[in-house]
């Protein structure tokens, strides 16, 4: 013998209905306050590195540097002797420590950077 929620609510006394309504309102209010009062740092989306620059040094070395933001970055380069893309090491953003790739190697002493850029990962 099950009673529907509506029927149970109708059969409750006025005092019991008011008490149940107050409990539900307090629960909803507490949940809304908890969600809206999250700290800005916790609510922030991870962002990729920013304030970045990249370039070529003496036509054989590609470099990249990101100074702010979160996550990591690295330089990529295409050399005249390879159809593949070469990548530098992943680095965190900072004022120092660029990511670099050399196209001039012992096996390719006349390697030249043909294209370059920055690859970023959010953190």
N, C-alpha and C positions, 0 to 999 in steps of 0.2 A: 504494500500500500504506500505508494510514493505520492507526495504532494508537490506540485509545481512551486517554483520560487515565488511567483506572484501570489499564489494562494496562501503560502506560508506568511508572506509579508502582510497580506490582508488580515490574517488571523492574529497577527501580533498586536499587542497593545500599542497605544500611541507612544507611551514612554519608551518601549522597546524599539519602535521604529525610529524615534529621534536618536536614541543611543546608537543604533546601527548606522544611521546616516552620518552621525558625527565621526564615528570610527572610520568609515569609508572616506570622508572628506579629509581627515587628518592623514590617512595613509597616502592619498593622492597628493596632498599639499607637501608632505615630506618628500615624496619621490620627485616632485617638480622642483623643489628647492635644491635637492641633492644634485639633480642633473644640471640646473642652471648655475650652480655655484662652483663648478669644476674650475680648477686653477687654469690660467691662460697657458702655462707651460704644458699641462697635461692635455689641453684641448688643441694645442698647436699641431698642425699637420707637419710631418717631416718635409723639409725642403732640400732641394739639391744645392750644391755649392754655388755661390754667387760671387760677383766682383772678380770675374775670371778674364784672363788674357792668354793668348797663345801666339807663337811666332816661330821663325826659322833663324838659326844662327849659322852663319857661313855656308849656307845652302845645303848643309849635310845633317844638321841636328834640329829636330822639331821639339819644342818645349811648350808646356802649359803650366799655369799657376792660378789657383783660386784662393782668394784671401778671406772669404767669409762664407757663412752658411753652414750646412750640416752635410753629412754623408762623405763621399769620396769622389775623386776625379782622376782621370788619366789622359794623357795625350795619345792620339792615334796618328799614324803617318803612312803614306804610300810613297815608296821609293821607286826610282827609275829602273831598278833592276828586279823588281818583284811585283807580281799582280796581287799579292796578298797584302793585307793591312797589318802593320806592326803596331804594337801597343806598349806604352810605358807602364811603370808600376802605379798601382792605385795609391793615392795620397789623400790625407785629410786636408781640408782648407787651413791655410796658415799664411803668415807673412813670408815664410821661408820654405824652401823645399819644393822645387818644381818637379814635374814628371817629364821625362825626356826620352827620345828615341834617336838613335844614330843610324843614318843611312850609309855613311862611309864606314865600312868594316874592313877587316883584313882580307876577306875574300872579294869584297867590292869596294876598292879604295876610292873610286870615283862616284860613289853613291850620292844621289841628290834627292832632296825632299820634293815630291811633285804635288802632294796635297797633305793637309794636316787639319786637326780639329781637337775638340775636347769631348770626352765621354764622361757623363756624370751619373752617380748613383745617389738616390735619396737615403737619408739616414735617420 
